[in-house]
Amino acid sequence: MNTTTSIRIDQKLYEQAKADAAAEHRSIAGQVEFWAKVGRAALDNPDLPVSFIAEALVALAEPREFATPFVPRSSRR
């Protein structure tokens, strides 16, 4: 079951989320959720670059049928 909760955020943050959401094809709520997930993962993994964390979360959300299969270099001959 997916429930929602209303929260108050700064208007500037809302406007940033709105702009980024449009560029990333997400809802505004989805953009704020994505930022929260990236932030939580960054805090939990301080040795990883934030860009790596963000890209990994995007990849994990990608449907499997659109994923590029891994091919080891030794098999590429």
CORSULGI-V783265 format. One record per backbone hydrogen bond with DSSP energy under -0.5 kcal/mol. NH is the residue of the N-H (numbers start at 1). CO is the residue of the C=O. E is the energy in kcal/mol with one decimal. If there is no record, write none. Layout:
((NH | CO | E) (NH | CO | E))
//
This chain:
((3 | 1 | -0.7) (14 | 10 | -2.2) (15 | 11 | -2.4) (16 | 12 | -2.2) (17 | 13 | -2.6) (18 | 14 | -2.5) (19 | 15 | -2.2) (20 | 16 | -2.8) (21 | 17 | -2.7) (22 | 18 | -1.8) (23 | 19 | -1.8) (24 | 20 | -2.3) (25 | 21 | -0.6) (25 | 22 | -0.7) (26 | 21 | -2.7) (31 | 27 | -2.2) (32 | 28 | -2.3) (33 | 29 | -2.5) (34 | 30 | -2.3) (35 | 31 | -2.6) (36 | 32 | -2.3) (37 | 33 | -2.4) (38 | 34 | -2.6) (39 | 35 | -2.8) (40 | 36 | -2.6) (41 | 37 | -2.6) (42 | 38 | -2.6) (43 | 39 | -2.2) (44 | 40 | -2.1) (45 | 41 | -1.4) (48 | 45 | -1.9) (53 | 49 | -1.9) (54 | 50 | -2.7) (55 | 51 | -2.4) (56 | 52 | -2.4) (57 | 53 | -2.4) (58 | 54 | -2.1) (59 | 55 | -2.4) (60 | 56 | -2.4) (61 | 57 | -1.4) (62 | 58 | -0.8) (62 | 59 | -0.7) (66 | 63 | -1.8) (67 | 64 | -1.4) (69 | 67 | -0.5) (75 | 72 | -1.9) (76 | 73 | -1.5))
//
